[in-house]
């Protein structure tokens, strides 16, 4: 779906009123949509990552990749998730109340990431629910999407995080 249509159905929220270093479960509100970014990957970064963690020729060999199925070098999907995580951890996920993640659902790589692509994160808080068994935390479910500089979706996933409630003062 084009970004303008997407944005028209989900208006962007202002950033959190609390800084990431003092953000707790109560600060996440269902329906809020925020955008953060950008990070660009160079050809050298793509090849180096792939040599270590995803040694397929579409990621490691620019000459071969030029004749391959994507007509050029592309980043590993795992590296793309790494870019997501960097933006998510820096801007959206609390630095003081993050406890763990019970999982990620519906991971989709919808378009290849190429050298020089500028990636930005869009997050929508889908659901928040206090824990029934542990009152010191809650579950935050987020739709996380990465877009390139042409507003093309390259990654989408639903991320679950356990987040501590604000301590009594």
Buried (B, 14 or more C-beta within 10 A) or exposed (E): EEEEEBBEEBEEBEBBEBEBEEBBBBBBEEEBBBBBBBBBBEBEBBBEBBEEEBEEBBBBBBEEBEEBEEEBBBBBBEBBBBBBBBBBEBBBBBEBBBBEEEEBEEBEBEBBBBBEBEBBBBBBBBBBEEBEEEEEBBBBBBBBBBBBEEEBBBBBBBBBBBBBBBEEE
